């Protein structure tokens, strides 16, 4: 490996480690990751302040929990737009972004997403288990 390749690889690793990561929908995580459950979001949270935002929508499948959320505490669609259109930002969504939250005034989570996003890919993943051949 040349010195230039080694420098590039080291820079790539350092940039990856310096990314600010936010997880919404599950907590706690490691110290390097900011993470909050949907019902405990900080008042002044701004998703656009992060490089990578992971939305875990699975807890919102519980309709009673989703209805109990105060939609005033959720990030605005403008914050998500600033995130998505920021250089080298990433938005990862776990679950289907077609969920209604709040009561009595519902909001659709898909309204957070800018209208010109890449194609959604639905993938069930792989089952992980004991494999005797490994």
Secondary structure by P-SEA (a helix, b strand, c coil): ccaaaaaaaaaaaaaaaabbbbbcccccccccbbbbcccccccccccccccbbbbccccccaaaaaaaccccccccaaaaaaaaaccbbbbbbcccccccccccbbbbccccccccccbbbbbccccccccccc
